[in-house]
Amino acid sequence: LERERESERASERTNSDSARIMEAMKELCSTKVFGGTITEYSHVSKSVGGSMHFGVFLPGTKPQGEGYPALFYLSGLTCSPKNCIQKGGAFEAAAKAGIMLVFPDTSPRDCKIDGDRESWDFGVAASFYVNATESKWKEHYQMFTYVTEELPGFIMKNFPFNGRMSITGHSMGGHGALVCYLKSPGKYQSVSAFAPICNPSECPWGVKAFTGYLGGDRKEWANWDATELVKTFKGEKKTILIDQGTEDGFYKKKQLLPEAFVSACKGAAHPVSCRMQDGYDHSYFFISTFMADHIRFHAKSLFPNRAPVDAHGNVLSRKYDIQACSCSA
C-alpha cells in the first residue's frame, strides 16, 4: 500500500512539473519538415525580464545517446526566428546530420522601452546580442546572457539536447555568433557566420548600437567586437568559417569589414576560412545556398567520431575540409 501511495505522489510531482513547464513555455505553431518537426515557442526569460520567442527543429531520427547536439542560429537586423525558419533552407541538411536547430529571437519585444522602435537598426530586433550597460537598456537587453546561458539551459531541461552545441548567424547575428564563441572558450564546438558584422567598433551600424547600449567608452566596445576579441582568445583555436557575397551592398558600404577580422585572425594565428562568394548579395538567397555546407561543417565538430558527408549524404574522407581563406586583409 505504501509503495502505491509513493507511486501516486511521484506521478503527482511529475504532472505538477509538466504543468509548470507548459506554463513557462507556450507552443505557438508546429510543422513537419524533412521527417522532423519545427516548432515555435514563447517563454518568460529572466535575463531580459519578459517574453521571448524561439524556434526548435527536432530531426525525425532517434538521437544517438542522450539526445541531439544543437546548432544555434542568430538572425540579423529586423529579423525574427521566422526568417531563417522559412527561408534559410536548413532542415534537410540538419535532418540528415541528426542535429537540433535552435532559432532565438533578435531582442526582447514586449518591454516597452521608450524609443525602442524608432529605428530599424537599434532597439527591437537589433540587440547586437550584447549585455547592455546603459541604464535605459540594461534591465532588459541582456541578450548575450540569454543566448549563451539561459536559452541553452532551458533547451536542456525541456528538449532532447545532449549539451554539445555550435553557433552560426547572419549579419548582426554573424557578429553575435563570433562574439558568443570568442567570449565563451569551450562552450561551442564550432562557429561560422554568413556576412557577419566583423568589426562593429569601426562601422556605422556598430558605432550606433555600441554607443546606445554600452556608452562612449571604446574600451568597453572592444569586449563585444570579434576583431578585437580574437586577438586575445585563450581557447582552442578551431577554424572559423565565414561566407561573404561579393555583391553584398552592406559589404560595399563598409558595414561588415571581414578583411579586418581576417587580418586579426592572422595576427593571432587563429585559423579562418573567409570565402568570398562571387555574385551573391546579403539576402536569404545567399544564406540558403550555403546553409547545408555550414551544417556539414558544424557536424564535423558536433559528431567528432563520425565521417563527414557531402550534400547527398555520401561519406567523405576525413581529409575533407572547407576551402582555404580567400578574403585577403
C-alpha positions as CSV (number, residue, x, y, z in Angstrom):
1,L,0.0,0.0,0.0
2,E,2.8,2.4,0.9
3,R,4.5,1.7,-2.5
4,E,1.3,2.5,-4.2
5,R,1.0,5.8,-2.3
6,E,4.6,6.7,-3.2
7,S,3.9,5.9,-6.8
8,E,0.9,8.2,-6.8
9,R,2.9,11.0,-5.1
10,A,5.7,10.6,-7.7
11,S,3.1,10.8,-10.5
12,E,1.6,13.9,-9.0
13,R,5.0,15.5,-8.8
14,T,5.7,14.6,-12.5
15,N,2.3,16.1,-13.5
16,S,3.0,19.2,-11.5
17,D,6.4,19.6,-13.1
18,S,5.0,19.2,-16.5
19,A,2.3,21.7,-15.8
20,R,4.9,24.3,-14.7
21,I,6.9,23.7,-17.9
22,M,3.9,24.1,-20.0
23,E,3.0,27.3,-18.2
24,A,6.6,28.6,-18.7
25,M,6.7,27.6,-22.4
26,K,3.8,28.2,-24.8
27,E,3.7,26.4,-28.2
28,L,2.9,28.9,-31.0
29,C,2.9,26.7,-34.1
30,S,4.4,23.4,-35.3
31,T,5.1,21.9,-38.8
32,K,6.6,18.7,-40.1
33,V,9.5,19.1,-42.4
34,F,12.0,16.6,-43.8
35,G,10.8,13.9,-41.4
36,G,11.3,16.2,-38.4
37,T,9.4,19.0,-36.7
38,I,9.9,22.7,-36.5
39,T,8.1,24.3,-33.6
40,E,8.0,27.9,-32.4
41,Y,7.5,28.7,-28.7
42,S,7.4,31.7,-26.4
43,H,8.6,31.6,-22.8
44,V,9.3,34.0,-20.0
45,S,13.0,34.9,-19.8
46,K,14.7,36.0,-16.6
47,S,17.6,37.5,-18.5
48,V,15.5,40.0,-20.4
49,G,12.7,40.3,-17.9
50,G,10.0,39.5,-20.4
51,S,8.7,37.1,-23.0
52,M,11.0,35.7,-25.7
53,H,10.2,33.8,-28.9
54,F,12.3,30.9,-30.2
55,G,12.1,28.0,-32.7
56,V,13.4,24.4,-32.3
57,F,13.8,21.9,-35.1
58,L,14.0,18.2,-33.9
59,P,15.1,15.6,-36.5
60,G,12.8,12.7,-37.1
61,T,15.5,10.2,-36.4
62,K,16.2,8.8,-33.0
63,P,19.1,10.6,-31.3
64,Q,22.3,8.8,-30.5
65,G,22.9,8.5,-26.8
66,E,21.3,11.0,-24.5
67,G,20.0,13.5,-27.1
68,Y,20.8,15.6,-30.2
69,P,23.6,18.1,-30.4
70,A,22.3,21.6,-31.3
71,L,23.3,24.3,-33.8
72,F,22.1,27.8,-32.7
73,Y,21.3,30.3,-35.4
74,L,21.3,34.0,-34.6
75,S,19.4,36.2,-37.0
76,G,20.2,39.7,-38.3
77,L,18.8,43.2,-38.0
78,T,15.0,43.5,-38.3
79,C,14.6,39.7,-38.2
80,S,12.8,37.2,-36.0
81,P,13.2,33.4,-35.8
82,K,10.7,33.1,-38.7
83,N,13.2,34.5,-41.3
84,C,15.6,31.6,-41.2
85,I,12.9,29.1,-40.4
86,Q,11.0,29.9,-43.5
87,K,13.9,30.9,-45.9
88,G,17.2,29.5,-44.6
89,G,17.0,26.1,-46.1
90,A,18.5,24.4,-43.1
91,F,16.2,21.5,-42.4
92,E,17.2,18.9,-44.9
93,A,20.9,19.0,-44.0
94,A,20.1,19.1,-40.3
95,A,17.7,16.2,-40.6
96,K,20.4,14.1,-42.4
97,A,23.0,15.0,-39.9
98,G,20.8,14.5,-36.8
99,I,21.3,18.0,-35.5
100,M,18.8,20.0,-33.5
101,L,18.4,23.6,-34.7
102,V,17.6,26.5,-32.3
103,F,16.5,29.9,-33.5
104,P,16.5,32.6,-30.8
105,D,14.8,36.0,-31.3
106,T,16.9,39.1,-32.0
107,S,15.8,41.1,-29.0
108,P,13.1,41.5,-26.3
109,R,9.9,42.7,-27.9
110,D,7.4,43.5,-25.1
111,C,9.5,45.5,-22.6
112,K,8.1,48.9,-23.7
113,I,11.3,50.9,-23.6
114,D,10.8,54.5,-24.8
115,G,12.2,54.8,-28.3
116,D,12.9,51.1,-28.8
117,R,11.0,51.1,-32.2
118,E,12.2,54.4,-33.6
119,S,14.8,53.0,-35.9
120,W,15.3,49.6,-37.7
121,D,18.9,49.2,-36.7
122,F,18.6,49.9,-32.9
123,G,16.3,48.6,-30.3
124,V,13.7,46.0,-31.1
125,A,15.1,43.3,-33.5
126,A,18.5,45.0,-33.2
127,S,20.1,43.9,-29.9
128,F,23.5,43.2,-31.3
129,Y,23.5,40.3,-28.8
130,V,25.3,42.3,-26.1
131,N,24.7,42.7,-22.4
132,A,23.8,46.4,-22.3
133,T,25.3,48.6,-19.6
134,E,23.5,51.9,-20.3
135,S,20.7,52.5,-17.7
136,K,17.9,52.7,-20.2
137,W,18.7,49.3,-21.8
138,K,20.5,47.2,-19.2
139,E,17.4,45.9,-17.4
140,H,16.1,44.1,-20.5
141,Y,18.9,44.0,-23.1
142,Q,20.9,41.2,-21.6
143,M,20.9,39.2,-24.9
144,F,24.4,37.7,-24.5
145,T,23.4,36.0,-21.2
146,Y,20.1,34.9,-22.8
147,V,21.7,33.3,-25.8
148,T,24.8,31.7,-24.2
149,E,23.3,30.7,-20.8
150,E,19.6,30.9,-20.2
151,L,18.3,29.6,-23.5
152,P,20.7,26.6,-23.8
153,G,19.8,25.7,-20.2
154,F,16.1,26.0,-21.0
155,I,16.6,23.8,-24.1
156,M,18.5,21.3,-21.9
157,K,15.6,21.0,-19.5
158,N,12.8,20.8,-22.0
159,F,14.2,19.1,-25.1
160,P,16.3,16.0,-26.0
161,F,19.6,18.1,-26.1
162,N,22.9,16.4,-25.2
163,G,24.7,19.6,-24.3
164,R,27.1,19.7,-27.3
165,M,26.4,22.9,-29.3
166,S,27.8,25.1,-32.1
167,I,26.7,28.5,-33.3
168,T,26.2,30.4,-36.5
169,G,24.4,33.5,-37.7
170,H,23.8,36.2,-40.3
171,S,24.9,39.8,-40.4
172,M,24.2,41.2,-36.9
173,G,23.7,37.5,-35.9
174,G,27.0,36.6,-37.5
175,H,28.6,39.2,-35.3
176,G,26.7,37.6,-32.4
177,A,27.9,34.1,-33.2
178,L,31.5,35.2,-33.4
179,V,31.3,37.1,-30.2
180,C,29.5,34.3,-28.3
181,Y,32.2,31.9,-29.5
182,L,35.1,34.1,-28.7
183,K,33.8,35.2,-25.3
184,S,33.0,31.6,-24.2
185,P,36.0,29.3,-24.8
186,G,35.0,25.7,-24.8
187,K,31.2,26.3,-24.8
188,Y,30.8,25.9,-28.5
189,Q,32.2,23.1,-30.6
190,S,32.5,25.3,-33.7
191,V,31.4,28.7,-35.2
192,S,30.5,30.0,-38.6
193,A,28.9,33.1,-40.0
194,F,27.1,34.5,-43.1
195,A,28.2,38.0,-44.0
196,P,28.9,39.0,-40.3
197,I,29.4,42.5,-39.0
198,C,33.0,41.6,-38.1
199,N,34.4,44.9,-36.7
200,P,31.4,46.8,-35.3
201,S,33.5,49.4,-33.5
202,E,34.5,50.7,-36.9
203,C,31.3,50.6,-38.9
204,P,28.2,52.9,-38.7
205,W,25.8,50.1,-37.5
206,G,28.1,49.1,-34.7
207,V,29.0,52.6,-33.6
208,K,25.3,53.4,-33.2
209,A,24.5,50.2,-31.4
210,F,27.5,50.2,-29.1
211,T,27.1,53.9,-28.2
212,G,23.4,53.3,-27.3
213,Y,23.8,50.0,-25.4
214,L,27.4,50.3,-24.0
215,G,28.1,54.1,-23.8
216,G,31.0,56.0,-25.2
217,D,33.9,54.0,-23.8
218,R,35.6,52.3,-26.8
219,K,37.5,50.0,-24.4
220,E,34.1,48.5,-23.4
221,W,33.2,48.2,-27.1
222,A,36.3,46.0,-27.6
223,N,34.8,43.4,-25.3
224,W,32.0,43.0,-27.9
225,D,33.9,43.2,-31.1
226,A,35.1,40.0,-32.7
227,T,38.0,41.6,-34.4
228,E,39.3,42.7,-31.0
229,L,38.3,39.5,-29.1
230,V,40.1,37.1,-31.5
231,K,43.4,38.9,-30.7
232,T,43.3,37.7,-27.1
233,F,41.3,34.4,-27.4
234,K,42.6,31.8,-25.0
235,G,40.7,28.7,-26.1
236,E,41.4,26.0,-28.6
237,K,41.9,27.7,-32.0
238,K,39.5,26.0,-34.3
239,T,38.8,27.1,-37.8
240,I,36.2,29.8,-38.2
241,L,34.1,29.6,-41.3
242,I,32.7,32.8,-42.9
243,D,30.9,33.2,-46.2
244,Q,30.6,36.7,-47.8
245,G,29.0,37.6,-51.0
246,T,30.9,39.9,-53.4
247,E,27.7,41.8,-54.4
248,D,26.5,42.4,-50.9
249,G,25.6,46.1,-50.7
250,F,26.4,46.3,-47.0
251,Y,29.9,44.8,-47.6
252,K,30.5,47.5,-50.2
253,K,29.3,50.2,-47.8
254,K,31.9,49.0,-45.2
255,Q,29.4,47.8,-42.7
256,L,30.8,44.3,-42.5
257,L,34.6,44.6,-42.7
258,P,35.6,40.9,-43.0
259,E,39.1,41.9,-44.1
260,A,39.8,43.4,-40.6
261,F,38.7,40.2,-38.9
262,V,40.9,38.1,-41.2
263,S,43.8,40.3,-40.5
264,A,43.3,40.0,-36.8
265,C,43.0,36.2,-37.1
266,K,46.3,36.0,-39.0
267,G,48.0,38.1,-36.3
268,A,46.7,35.8,-33.6
269,A,47.4,32.7,-35.6
270,H,43.7,31.7,-35.4
271,P,42.6,29.7,-38.5
272,V,39.8,31.3,-40.5
273,S,38.3,30.5,-43.9
274,C,36.6,33.6,-45.3
275,R,35.1,32.5,-48.6
276,M,34.2,35.3,-51.0
277,Q,31.2,34.0,-52.9
278,D,31.1,35.7,-56.4
279,G,27.9,37.5,-57.3
280,Y,26.0,36.8,-54.1
281,D,24.2,39.5,-52.0
282,H,23.2,39.8,-48.4
283,S,19.8,38.0,-48.7
284,Y,18.5,34.6,-47.7
285,F,19.0,33.5,-51.3
286,F,22.7,33.7,-50.4
287,I,22.3,32.1,-47.0
288,S,20.2,29.2,-48.3
289,T,22.8,28.5,-51.0
290,F,25.5,27.8,-48.4
291,M,23.5,26.7,-45.4
292,A,23.9,23.0,-46.0
293,D,27.7,23.4,-46.2
294,H,27.7,25.2,-42.9
295,I,25.7,22.5,-41.3
296,R,28.1,19.8,-42.5
297,F,31.0,22.0,-41.2
298,H,29.4,22.0,-37.8
299,A,28.5,18.3,-37.9
300,K,32.3,17.5,-38.0
301,S,32.7,19.1,-34.6
302,L,29.3,18.0,-33.1
303,F,30.0,14.4,-34.1
304,P,33.8,14.2,-33.9
305,N,33.9,10.5,-34.4
306,R,31.6,10.4,-37.5
307,A,33.0,10.7,-41.0
308,P,31.8,13.8,-42.8
309,V,29.2,13.6,-45.7
310,D,28.6,15.5,-48.8
311,A,25.3,17.2,-49.9
312,H,23.9,13.8,-50.9
313,G,24.8,12.1,-47.6
314,N,27.8,10.2,-49.1
315,V,30.6,9.6,-46.7
316,L,33.8,11.6,-47.4
317,S,37.3,11.1,-46.4
318,R,38.3,12.7,-43.0
319,K,40.7,14.8,-45.1
320,Y,37.6,16.7,-46.4
321,D,37.7,20.3,-45.2
322,I,36.5,23.8,-46.1
323,Q,38.4,25.7,-48.7
324,A,41.3,27.9,-47.9
325,C,40.8,31.5,-47.0
326,S,40.0,33.7,-50.0
327,C,39.3,37.0,-48.1
328,S,42.5,39.0,-48.0
329,A,43.2,41.6,-45.4
